[in-house]
Amino acid sequence: MSRTAVVIIVVVVVALAAALVVLLVWRPFDDEPPIQARALGVWQESTESLPVRMTVSSRDGVESANDGAEYWVTYPRMSDAPFPARLSGESILVYDADGEDALLSLIYDEGADALIVTQSGGGDTVILRRVSE
């Protein structure tokens, strides 16, 4: 095989690998916020001596009128019953049982794979680490 053919093959393979990395890692065509899928699972407080777990689950493909995905959030610090939650921009808002007043805001930190939970009205903030998906 000629040297020119080898160089062309190497250039094509490198270009394909670069395109694959861009599409799979950077995901330029993925317009949904990372929290939409990455928040699902079981999370645990990382700074408490008796850590509490939060579970975030999908409401079986239900979407609200404003095209936001909907979730169930169980967090024993609030209640043992699941609370309704909706995607709102880059965060998930957890509502009271009636679905009217936001109680918590969940923000996903992609670099740390952590949920940042803040009480509505600027209350306490807790960092939760993933236990399982």
GROMACS elastic network, one bead per residue, 0.5 to 0.9 nm:
[ bonds ]
;  ai    aj funct       b0    kb
    1     4     6  0.83954   500
    1     5     6  0.66030   500
    1     6     6  0.70988   500
    2     5     6  0.53531   500
    2     6     6  0.65667   500
    2     7     6  0.88900   500
    3     6     6  0.51700   500
    3     7     6  0.62807   500
    3     8     6  0.87035   500
    4     7     6  0.51486   500
    4     8     6  0.62003   500
    4     9     6  0.86723   500
    5     8     6  0.51085   500
    5     9     6  0.61865   500
    5    10     6  0.86402   500
    6     9     6  0.51365   500
    6    10     6  0.61745   500
    6    11     6  0.86335   500
    7    10     6  0.51453   500
    7    11     6  0.61500   500
    7    12     6  0.86274   500
    8    11     6  0.51562   500
    8    12     6  0.61813   500
    8    13     6  0.86531   500
    9    12     6  0.51602   500
    9    13     6  0.61662   500
    9    14     6  0.86241   500
   10    13     6  0.51538   500
   10    14     6  0.61325   500
   10    15     6  0.85598   500
   11    14     6  0.51816   500
   11    15     6  0.61000   500
   11    16     6  0.86204   500
   12    15     6  0.51172   500
   12    16     6  0.61597   500
   12    17     6  0.86001   500
   13    16     6  0.51561   500
   13    17     6  0.61406   500
   13    18     6  0.86102   500
   14    17     6  0.50860   500
   14    18     6  0.61202   500
   14    19     6  0.86037   500
   15    18     6  0.51121   500
   15    19     6  0.61713   500
   15    20     6  0.85882   500
   16    19     6  0.50995   500
   16    20     6  0.61079   500
   16    21     6  0.86498   500
   17    20     6  0.50529   500
   17    21     6  0.62180   500
   17    22     6  0.86779   500
   18    21     6  0.51528   500
   18    22     6  0.62421   500
   18    23     6  0.87015   500
   19    22     6  0.51247   500
   19    23     6  0.61997   500
   19    24     6  0.85886   500
   20    23     6  0.52220   500
   20    24     6  0.60006   500
   20    25     6  0.81776   500
   21    24     6  0.52975   500
   21    25     6  0.55222   500
   21    26     6  0.72587   500
   21    27     6  0.87859   500
   22    25     6  0.56183   500
   22    26     6  0.50961   500
   22    27     6  0.64069   500
   22    28     6  0.74937   500
   23    26     6  0.59508   500
   23    28     6  0.66167   500
   23    29     6  0.79556   500
   24    27     6  0.55535   500
   24    28     6  0.88744   500
   25    28     6  0.87919   500
   26    29     6  0.88662   500
   26    30     6  0.87998   500
   27    30     6  0.54049   500
   27    31     6  0.86317   500
   28    31     6  0.77769   500
   30    33     6  0.81835   500
   31    34     6  0.89744   500
   32    35     6  0.83474   500
   32    36     6  0.68550   500
   32    37     6  0.87628   500
   32    90     6  0.89089   500
   33    36     6  0.57108   500
   33    37     6  0.81560   500
   33    89     6  0.74165   500
   33    90     6  0.57588   500
   33    91     6  0.83906   500
   34    37     6  0.62875   500
   34    38     6  0.59403   500
   34    39     6  0.80474   500
   34    90     6  0.77054   500
   34   108     6  0.73118   500
   34   109     6  0.88857   500
   34   110     6  0.73093   500
   35    39     6  0.51341   500
   35    40     6  0.82529   500
   35    87     6  0.83800   500
   35    90     6  0.66696   500
   35    91     6  0.66672   500
   35    92     6  0.76256   500
   35   106     6  0.86355   500
   35   107     6  0.70892   500
   35   108     6  0.53669   500
   35   109     6  0.83840   500
   35   110     6  0.82674   500
   35   115     6  0.89838   500
   36    39     6  0.63832   500
   36    40     6  0.79230   500
   36    68     6  0.89278   500
   36    69     6  0.71924   500
   36    87     6  0.69604   500
   36    90     6  0.81788   500
   36    91     6  0.82354   500
   36    92     6  0.80661   500
   37    40     6  0.60339   500
   38    41     6  0.79890   500
   38   108     6  0.76171   500
   38   110     6  0.84059   500
   38   113     6  0.83729   500
   38   133     6  0.83230   500
   39    42     6  0.86608   500
   39    43     6  0.88488   500
   39    56     6  0.66090   500
   39    57     6  0.83027   500
   39    92     6  0.86951   500
   39   106     6  0.84982   500
   39   107     6  0.85351   500
   39   108     6  0.66479   500
   39   114     6  0.86059   500
   39   115     6  0.73196   500
   39   130     6  0.89552   500
   39   133     6  0.85020   500
   40    43     6  0.89710   500
   40    55     6  0.75515   500
   40    57     6  0.53546   500
   40    58     6  0.70811   500
   40    71     6  0.86351   500
   40   132     6  0.89490   500
   40   133     6  0.62939   500
   41    54     6  0.83124   500
   41    55     6  0.57748   500
   41    56     6  0.53572   500
   41    57     6  0.64404   500
   41   130     6  0.73335   500
   41   131     6  0.76054   500
   41   132     6  0.56439   500
   42    53     6  0.66912   500
   42    54     6  0.57374   500
   42    56     6  0.64636   500
   42    57     6  0.86783   500
   42   129     6  0.85371   500
   42   130     6  0.60756   500
   42   131     6  0.53727   500
   42   132     6  0.52174   500
   42   133     6  0.62927   500
   43    52     6  0.84500   500
   43    53     6  0.54287   500
   43    54     6  0.50602   500
   43    55     6  0.62654   500
   43    56     6  0.80914   500
   43   114     6  0.80732   500
   43   115     6  0.76141   500
   43   128     6  0.54760   500
   43   129     6  0.52823   500
   43   131     6  0.52672   500
   43   132     6  0.71975   500
   43   133     6  0.87975   500
   44    51     6  0.62593   500
   44    52     6  0.57665   500
   44    54     6  0.62245   500
   44    55     6  0.88349   500
   44   127     6  0.82070   500
   44   129     6  0.52479   500
   44   130     6  0.63900   500
   44   131     6  0.64151   500
   45    48     6  0.62755   500
   45    50     6  0.85699   500
   45    51     6  0.50395   500
   45    52     6  0.57511   500
   45    53     6  0.65248   500
   45    54     6  0.83239   500
   45   126     6  0.69943   500
   45   127     6  0.60079   500
   45   129     6  0.63180   500
   46    49     6  0.85736   500
   46    51     6  0.67212   500
   46    52     6  0.89242   500
   46   126     6  0.84502   500
   46   127     6  0.65251   500
   46   128     6  0.58839   500
   46   129     6  0.62607   500
   47    50     6  0.87385   500
   47    51     6  0.73208   500
   47   126     6  0.83562   500
   47   127     6  0.78023   500
   47   128     6  0.86522   500
   48    52     6  0.79875   500
   52    75     6  0.76433   500
   52    76     6  0.69485   500
   52    77     6  0.74007   500
   53    74     6  0.83659   500
   53    75     6  0.65268   500
   53    76     6  0.73400   500
   53    77     6  0.89565   500
   53   128     6  0.81259   500
   53   131     6  0.85765   500
   54    73     6  0.69834   500
   54    74     6  0.55937   500
   54    76     6  0.73178   500
   54    77     6  0.89370   500
   54   128     6  0.81009   500
   55    72     6  0.79292   500
   55    73     6  0.56203   500
   55    74     6  0.51264   500
   55    75     6  0.66923   500
   55    82     6  0.87142   500
   56    71     6  0.66859   500
   56    72     6  0.58376   500
   56    74     6  0.66908   500
   56    75     6  0.88646   500
   57    60     6  0.85423   500
   57    70     6  0.88302   500
   57    71     6  0.55102   500
   57    72     6  0.52360   500
   57    73     6  0.65320   500
   57    74     6  0.86640   500
   58    61     6  0.66582   500
   58    62     6  0.78798   500
   58    69     6  0.79674   500
   58    70     6  0.63672   500
   58    72     6  0.62135   500
   58    73     6  0.88993   500
   59    62     6  0.54897   500
   59    63     6  0.83053   500
   59    69     6  0.81751   500
   59    70     6  0.56639   500
   59    72     6  0.61799   500
   59    84     6  0.86135   500
   60    70     6  0.84123   500
   60    71     6  0.83179   500
   61    69     6  0.73195   500
   61    70     6  0.75285   500
   61    71     6  0.89237   500
   62    68     6  0.88308   500
   62    69     6  0.64676   500
   62    70     6  0.58193   500
   62    71     6  0.81919   500
   63    66     6  0.78835   500
   63    67     6  0.57406   500
   63    68     6  0.55370   500
   63    70     6  0.55322   500
   63    86     6  0.83722   500
   64    67     6  0.53855   500
   64    68     6  0.53818   500
   64    69     6  0.64218   500
   64    70     6  0.65953   500
   64    86     6  0.75487   500
   64    87     6  0.88636   500
   65    68     6  0.73421   500
   66    69     6  0.89255   500
   67    87     6  0.86561   500
   68    86     6  0.61729   500
   68    88     6  0.66067   500
   68    89     6  0.83092   500
   69    85     6  0.85858   500
   69    86     6  0.58445   500
   69    87     6  0.53450   500
   69    88     6  0.86193   500
   69    92     6  0.89903   500
   70    84     6  0.73442   500
   70    85     6  0.56997   500
   70    87     6  0.63320   500
   70    92     6  0.86748   500
   71    83     6  0.82958   500
   71    84     6  0.59699   500
   71    86     6  0.60079   500
   71    87     6  0.80489   500
   71    92     6  0.84690   500
   71    94     6  0.85135   500
   72    82     6  0.57013   500
   72    83     6  0.55380   500
   72    85     6  0.58297   500
   72    86     6  0.86681   500
   72    94     6  0.83260   500
   73    81     6  0.85850   500
   73    82     6  0.52074   500
   73    83     6  0.51525   500
   73    84     6  0.64146   500
   73    85     6  0.66241   500
   73    94     6  0.70558   500
   74    78     6  0.81900   500
   74    79     6  0.73661   500
   74    80     6  0.64531   500
   74    81     6  0.62530   500
   74    83     6  0.62498   500
   75    78     6  0.57575   500
   75    79     6  0.62620   500
   75    80     6  0.66130   500
   75    81     6  0.80192   500
   75    82     6  0.73704   500
   75    83     6  0.83674   500
   76    80     6  0.50060   500
   76    81     6  0.80021   500
   77    80     6  0.81015   500
   78    81     6  0.84890   500
   79    82     6  0.74827   500
   79    83     6  0.85109   500
   81    97     6  0.89260   500
   82    97     6  0.82973   500
   83    94     6  0.66020   500
   83    95     6  0.63079   500
   83    96     6  0.62799   500
   83    97     6  0.57812   500
   83    98     6  0.88933   500
   83    99     6  0.81052   500
   84    93     6  0.86332   500
   84    94     6  0.60474   500
   84    95     6  0.56287   500
   84    96     6  0.71089   500
   84    97     6  0.67671   500
   84    98     6  0.83610   500
   84    99     6  0.62894   500
   85    92     6  0.64441   500
   85    93     6  0.53866   500
   85    95     6  0.56675   500
   85    96     6  0.87586   500
   85    99     6  0.78234   500
   85   102     6  0.85307   500
   86    91     6  0.85254   500
   86    92     6  0.54721   500
   86    93     6  0.54716   500
   86    94     6  0.67444   500
   86    95     6  0.81035   500
   87    90     6  0.74374   500
   87    91     6  0.59921   500
   87    93     6  0.63993   500
   88    91     6  0.53446   500
   88    92     6  0.55878   500
   88    93     6  0.65254   500
   89    92     6  0.77995   500
   90   106     6  0.89382   500
   90   107     6  0.69190   500
   90   108     6  0.80321   500
   91   105     6  0.65525   500
   91   106     6  0.54749   500
   91   108     6  0.71856   500
   92   104     6  0.82797   500
   92   105     6  0.58052   500
   92   106     6  0.50129   500
   92   107     6  0.67256   500
   92   108     6  0.88695   500
   93   102     6  0.60750   500
   93   103     6  0.73899   500
   93   104     6  0.58381   500
   93   106     6  0.63220   500
   94    99     6  0.83113   500
   94   101     6  0.84210   500
   94   102     6  0.55704   500
   94   103     6  0.56073   500
   94   104     6  0.50118   500
   94   105     6  0.62290   500
   94   106     6  0.77109   500
   95    98     6  0.74425   500
   95   100     6  0.62414   500
   95   101     6  0.53656   500
   95   103     6  0.53282   500
   95   104     6  0.71236   500
   96    99     6  0.52109   500
   96   100     6  0.63866   500
   96   101     6  0.56643   500
   96   102     6  0.64346   500
   96   103     6  0.63348   500
   97   100     6  0.79261   500
   97   101     6  0.87519   500
   98   101     6  0.77799   500
   99   102     6  0.76954   500
  102   105     6  0.76435   500
  102   119     6  0.87031   500
  102   120     6  0.64544   500
  103   118     6  0.86440   500
  103   119     6  0.59951   500
  103   120     6  0.52366   500
  103   121     6  0.85772   500
  104   117     6  0.65833   500
  104   118     6  0.55779   500
  104   120     6  0.52608   500
  105   116     6  0.79776   500
  105   117     6  0.56977   500
  105   118     6  0.52191   500
  105   119     6  0.64047   500
  105   120     6  0.66669   500
  106   115     6  0.62440   500
  106   116     6  0.56588   500
  106   118     6  0.66734   500
  107   114     6  0.84057   500
  107   115     6  0.56209   500
  107   116     6  0.50795   500
  107   117     6  0.65927   500
  107   118     6  0.83907   500
  108   111     6  0.89981   500
  108   112     6  0.87442   500
  108   113     6  0.71187   500
  108   114     6  0.59664   500
  108   116     6  0.63196   500
  108   117     6  0.89377   500
  109   112     6  0.56256   500
  109   113     6  0.55945   500
  109   114     6  0.52107   500
  109   115     6  0.61124   500
  109   116     6  0.71845   500
  110   114     6  0.70011   500
  110   115     6  0.88312   500
  111   114     6  0.80064   500
  112   115     6  0.87220   500
  112   129     6  0.83817   500
  113   129     6  0.69257   500
  113   130     6  0.68514   500
  114   127     6  0.67075   500
  114   128     6  0.56038   500
  114   130     6  0.63433   500
  115   126     6  0.82536   500
  115   127     6  0.58299   500
  115   128     6  0.50689   500
  115   129     6  0.65945   500
  115   130     6  0.79756   500
  116   125     6  0.68742   500
  116   126     6  0.59308   500
  116   128     6  0.63869   500
  117   124     6  0.82146   500
  117   125     6  0.54986   500
  117   126     6  0.51325   500
  117   127     6  0.62237   500
  117   128     6  0.74799   500
  118   121     6  0.86671   500
  118   122     6  0.69991   500
  118   123     6  0.64120   500
  118   124     6  0.58643   500
  118   126     6  0.65421   500
  118   127     6  0.88840   500
  119   122     6  0.60352   500
  119   124     6  0.57261   500
  119   125     6  0.66319   500
  119   126     6  0.89189   500
  120   123     6  0.61713   500
  120   124     6  0.87664   500
  122   125     6  0.83131   500
  130   133     6  0.74583   500
